[in-house]
Amino acid sequence: MLMRPFMRAAAGLLLCGLAFAACAQSGRDKTPLGANAADSKFMTSAASDGMAEVAMGQLALEKSSQASVKQLAQRIVDDHTMANDKLRALAQAKQVALPAAPGDEAQQSASAMKALDAKKFDKAWAATMVKDHQKAVALFTAEAGRTQDPEVRAFAQATLPTLKTHLELARQLQDQLDMPAARDDAMSHRAAMDASFDHTRPAGATTAATPAAAGSTSTGSH
């Protein structure tokens, strides 16, 4: 009779132990992504860079007078704002803390460009967009091929086409902005060559007579 309470207690302890082990295993299976250093670093870098792109786009909308610059800037603001919202929701679900603002380097770059005049700003902004999106394409491509998390991979793969489009448009804008400068350089070089030729021509020199003119002169002398 005394054994029954003891056996019930032992059985209860065994069940509690099994339940605890099951909960612990379940917890290990659902370890938050924050424990994955590589994926966490990707999301924090992508968030910081994404906010920097939005800030740079807004700066171009305020400072530039070029329609082509403003058009690309607005697209970058819209697309990166959408991507940032998706990343924020993903990070919250994975328990990863994201930065609240762009990194120091991006903020310093934006401050430096605010001091430029309009013409210099447009070229500097286009060059920065090329550099930033080259970095972003490399970052997202690497993450899409490396991560084992299907949701993080899906986000990286879905965002890549937009980043590649931004990169191509930024390169086209950079070429477009460089064309007037290249044309002006070519005209200046030609003017310099003409001036050099005129300077080396002997004073009072005239164009040599053509054979027909020479013949006409010879005939007239007879």
C-alpha positions as CSV (number, residue, x, y, z in Angstrom):
1,M,0.0,0.0,0.0
2,L,2.9,2.4,0.8
3,M,4.5,1.7,-2.5
4,R,1.6,3.2,-4.6
5,P,2.1,6.8,-3.5
6,F,5.8,6.4,-4.1
7,M,5.2,4.9,-7.6
8,R,2.8,7.6,-8.5
9,A,5.3,10.3,-7.4
10,A,8.0,8.6,-9.4
11,A,5.8,8.4,-12.4
12,G,4.9,12.0,-12.0
13,L,8.6,13.0,-11.9
14,L,9.3,10.9,-15.0
15,L,6.5,12.6,-16.9
16,C,7.7,16.0,-15.8
17,G,11.3,15.2,-17.0
18,L,10.0,14.0,-20.4
19,A,7.9,17.1,-20.8
20,F,10.9,19.3,-19.9
21,A,13.1,17.5,-22.3
22,A,10.5,17.9,-25.1
23,C,10.2,21.6,-24.4
24,A,14.0,22.0,-24.4
25,Q,14.2,20.2,-27.8
26,S,11.5,22.3,-29.2
27,G,13.3,25.4,-28.0
28,R,16.5,24.2,-29.8
29,D,14.5,23.6,-33.0
30,K,13.1,27.1,-32.8
31,T,16.3,28.9,-31.9
32,P,15.9,32.6,-33.1
33,L,17.9,33.8,-36.0
34,G,19.7,36.2,-33.7
35,A,21.9,33.3,-32.7
36,N,23.1,33.0,-36.3
37,A,25.8,35.6,-36.5
38,A,26.1,35.6,-40.3
39,D,22.4,36.1,-41.0
40,S,22.1,38.7,-38.3
41,K,25.1,40.6,-39.7
42,F,23.5,40.5,-43.2
43,M,20.3,42.0,-41.9
44,T,21.9,44.7,-39.9
45,S,24.2,45.7,-42.8
46,A,21.2,45.6,-45.3
47,A,19.1,47.8,-43.0
48,S,21.9,50.4,-42.5
49,D,22.6,50.5,-46.2
50,G,18.9,50.7,-47.1
51,M,18.3,53.6,-44.8
52,A,21.4,55.3,-46.3
53,E,20.0,54.9,-49.8
54,V,16.6,56.5,-48.8
55,A,18.5,59.4,-47.2
56,M,20.6,59.9,-50.3
57,G,17.6,59.8,-52.6
58,Q,15.8,62.4,-50.5
59,L,18.9,64.6,-50.6
60,A,19.0,64.4,-54.4
61,L,15.3,65.3,-54.6
62,E,16.0,68.4,-52.5
63,K,19.4,69.5,-54.1
64,S,19.5,68.5,-57.7
65,S,17.9,70.4,-60.6
66,Q,18.4,67.6,-63.1
67,A,15.2,65.7,-64.1
68,S,17.0,62.5,-64.7
69,V,18.7,62.6,-61.3
70,K,15.4,63.4,-59.5
71,Q,13.7,60.5,-61.4
72,L,16.2,57.9,-60.3
73,A,16.3,59.4,-56.8
74,Q,12.5,59.0,-56.4
75,R,12.7,55.4,-57.6
76,I,15.4,54.6,-55.1
77,V,13.5,56.2,-52.2
78,D,10.3,54.2,-53.1
79,D,12.0,50.9,-53.7
80,H,14.3,51.0,-50.7
81,T,11.6,52.2,-48.4
82,M,9.6,49.1,-49.4
83,A,12.5,46.8,-49.0
84,N,13.4,48.3,-45.6
85,D,9.8,47.7,-44.4
86,K,10.0,44.0,-45.4
87,L,13.4,43.6,-43.8
88,R,12.2,45.2,-40.6
89,A,9.3,42.7,-40.4
90,L,11.6,39.8,-41.1
91,A,14.1,40.9,-38.5
92,Q,11.3,41.3,-35.9
93,A,10.1,37.7,-36.6
94,K,13.7,36.4,-36.3
95,Q,14.4,38.5,-33.1
96,V,17.2,40.4,-34.7
97,A,17.7,44.1,-33.6
98,L,18.3,46.4,-36.5
99,P,20.1,49.8,-36.4
100,A,17.9,52.9,-36.2
101,A,20.0,55.1,-38.6
102,P,22.6,54.7,-41.4
103,G,26.2,54.1,-40.5
104,D,28.7,56.9,-39.7
105,E,30.4,56.6,-43.1
106,A,27.2,57.0,-45.0
107,Q,26.2,60.0,-42.9
108,Q,29.6,61.7,-43.4
109,S,29.3,61.1,-47.2
110,A,25.9,62.7,-47.3
111,S,27.2,65.7,-45.3
112,A,30.1,66.2,-47.7
113,M,27.8,66.2,-50.7
114,K,25.5,68.7,-49.2
115,A,28.3,71.2,-49.5
116,L,28.8,70.7,-53.3
117,D,27.3,72.9,-56.0
118,A,24.5,71.5,-58.2
119,K,26.7,70.3,-61.1
120,K,29.3,68.6,-58.8
121,F,26.6,67.2,-56.7
122,D,24.9,65.4,-59.5
123,K,28.1,63.7,-60.6
124,A,29.1,62.8,-57.1
125,W,25.6,61.4,-56.3
126,A,25.6,59.2,-59.5
127,A,29.0,57.9,-58.7
128,T,27.9,57.1,-55.1
129,M,24.8,55.3,-56.3
130,V,27.0,53.1,-58.6
131,K,29.4,52.3,-55.8
132,D,26.7,51.7,-53.2
133,H,24.6,49.4,-55.4
134,Q,27.7,47.4,-56.5
135,K,28.2,46.8,-52.8
136,A,24.5,45.9,-52.2
137,V,24.3,43.5,-55.2
138,A,27.4,41.7,-53.9
139,L,26.0,41.5,-50.3
140,F,22.6,40.2,-51.3
141,T,24.1,37.7,-53.8
142,A,26.4,36.3,-51.2
143,E,23.6,36.0,-48.7
144,A,21.2,34.3,-51.1
145,G,23.8,31.6,-51.8
146,R,25.0,31.2,-48.2
147,T,22.1,31.3,-45.8
148,Q,20.2,28.2,-44.7
149,D,17.2,30.2,-43.6
150,P,14.5,30.0,-46.3
151,E,12.8,33.3,-45.3
152,V,16.1,35.2,-45.4
153,R,17.0,33.6,-48.7
154,A,13.7,34.5,-50.2
155,F,14.1,38.1,-49.1
156,A,17.6,38.4,-50.6
157,Q,16.5,36.8,-53.8
158,A,13.4,38.9,-54.2
159,T,15.4,42.2,-53.5
160,L,18.3,41.4,-55.9
161,P,16.5,42.3,-59.2
162,T,15.6,45.7,-57.8
163,L,19.2,46.4,-56.7
164,K,20.6,45.3,-60.1
165,T,18.1,47.6,-61.9
166,H,19.2,50.5,-59.6
167,L,22.8,49.8,-60.4
168,E,22.2,49.8,-64.2
169,L,20.2,53.0,-64.0
170,A,22.9,54.7,-61.9
171,R,25.6,53.7,-64.5
172,Q,23.5,55.1,-67.3
173,L,23.0,58.3,-65.4
174,Q,26.7,58.6,-64.7
175,D,27.4,58.2,-68.4
176,Q,24.8,60.8,-69.3
177,L,26.2,63.3,-66.9
178,D,29.8,62.7,-68.2
179,M,28.8,63.3,-71.9
180,P,28.7,67.1,-71.8
181,A,32.1,67.2,-70.0
182,A,33.6,64.9,-72.6
183,R,32.2,67.0,-75.4
184,D,33.6,70.2,-73.8
185,D,37.0,68.6,-73.4
186,A,37.1,67.5,-77.0
187,M,36.1,71.0,-78.2
188,S,38.8,72.6,-75.9
189,H,41.4,70.2,-77.2
190,R,40.5,71.0,-80.8
191,A,40.6,74.7,-80.2
192,A,44.0,74.4,-78.5
193,M,45.3,72.5,-81.6
194,D,44.0,75.1,-83.9
195,A,45.6,77.9,-81.9
196,S,48.9,76.0,-81.9
197,F,48.8,75.5,-85.7
198,D,48.1,79.3,-86.2
199,H,50.9,80.2,-83.9
200,T,53.5,78.0,-85.8
201,R,52.4,79.3,-89.3
202,P,54.9,81.8,-90.6
203,A,53.7,85.4,-90.7
204,G,52.3,86.5,-94.1
205,A,52.2,82.9,-95.4
206,T,49.5,82.2,-97.9
207,T,48.0,79.1,-99.2
208,A,50.0,77.5,-102.0
209,A,48.6,78.1,-105.5
210,T,46.7,75.2,-107.0
211,P,48.1,73.7,-110.3
212,A,45.2,75.3,-112.2
213,A,45.9,78.7,-110.8
214,A,49.6,78.3,-111.5
215,G,48.8,77.3,-115.1
216,S,46.5,80.3,-115.6
217,T,49.3,82.6,-114.4
218,S,51.8,81.1,-116.7
219,T,49.5,81.4,-119.7
220,G,48.7,85.0,-118.9
221,S,52.4,85.8,-119.0
222,H,52.8,84.9,-122.6
